[in-house]
């Protein structure tokens, strides 16, 4: 159950990492498009001797968005790494528990086999003792009958 929870958490973390990477990629592409537009506008502005402060502000905003997404991506990657380590630890624990269980199961099977062998031996011994008792009884009866 804990292993499934850890696997689910790992899947959620991976999904968050993928979403953050997708957002980062979209923002980066938008920034590249804006940079291309800015270059064109810059050339036009140089020709017209006008400024491009609005476009620069948008470019700065996109840069800040990308930085924020990068930070979120780093946090998600760290969390993903911790979850992965935890999952590996749980797998190791599960393997140890399974090995212990299999060893105990084998030991129990050996004990059961030994017990069954003892039961068979005891049963044979009882049968032998009953046969001896019957033989003794018949010998006694025959001896008493002759006398």
N, C-alpha and C positions, 0 to 999 in steps of 0.2 A: 504494500500500500504506500509506504513512504517512498519507495523507489518510483512508483507511478507518479506521485506528487512531484518528486524531483524532476522526473522526465517532463511532466507537464510544465513545470516552472521553467525548465530549460527551453522548452518549445516557445513559451511566451516570451522569454528573454530574446530568443533568436528572432521572433517575429518583430519585437521592438527594435532590435538592431537593424533588421531589414527595412523596417519603416523609416527609421532615422536615416539610413543610408540613402533610401529613395528620396526623402525630403532634401537631404543634402545635395544629392545629384540634381534634383529639380531646381533648387536654389542656385546651384553652381551654373547650370545651363542658363537660367534666367540672367544671372550675373554676366555670363559671357555674351549673351544677346545684348544686354544693356551696355556692356563694354564696347561691343561693336557699334551699337547705336551712338554711344558717346564719342567714339572715335570719329564717326561720320559727322556728328553734330559739332565736335571740336573743330574739325576741318572747316565746316561751314561757319562756325562762330569766329574762327580766326580770320576767315575771309570777310565776315561781316563785323568783326571786332566787337562781338558780344560775348557774354559769359555763359557758362553752362552750370550754374550753381544748383539748379533743381536736379539735373541728371546726376551730379556729383553726390547730392544728398541721397538720392535713391540708391546709387551704387554703394554708399557707405551703409545704408540700411540693409542691403542684401549681404554685405560683408559681415555685419553684426549678426544677421540671421544665420549665416553659415558658421560663424564662430559658436553660436549657441547650439546649433545642431551638432557640431563637432564635439562639444562638451558633453551633450546628451549621449552621443554615440560612444564616447569614451566611458561614461558611467555605465551604459548598457553593456559594453564589452567587458568591463570589470565585473559586473554582476553576472554576466554570462560565464565568465571564467570561474568565478567562485562557485556557481551552480554546477558547472562541469566537474570541478574538483570534488565537490560534495557527492555528486553522482558517482564518480570514480571510487570514492571512499565507500559509498554504499554498495557498489558492485563487489568490492573487495570483501566487505563484511558479509555480504550474501554468499560469496564463494566459500568463505571460511565456515559460515553456518551450515551450508550445504555439505561441505566435507565432514563436519562434525556429525551432522545428521546421518550421513551415509555410513560413517564409522560406527555410530551407535546402532543403526539398523542392522549392520553386519554382525555386531557383537550380540544383539538380541537374537538374531537368526541362529547364531552358533549356540547360544544358551538354550534356545528352544529345541534345537537338534539334540543337544546333550541331554536335556530333560526327557525328550521322547525316547532316546536310547536307554536312559535309566528306567523309564516306565516299562519299556519292552523287557528289559533285563529283570525287573522286579516281577513282572507278569510271568515270565518263564520260570523264575525261581519259585513263585507261588504254585504254579502248575506242577513243578517237580516235587515240591513239598507235599502237595495233595496226592500225587501219585505214590510217593513214599508212604504217606499215611494209609492210603488204601491198601498198599501191598502189606504193610505191617498188620492191618486189621484182618486181611484175608489169611495171613500166616497164623495169626493168633486164633482165628476161627477154625482153621484147619487143624491146628495143634489141639485145640480144645475138643474138636469133634473126634479125633483119634483116641483121645485119652478116655 
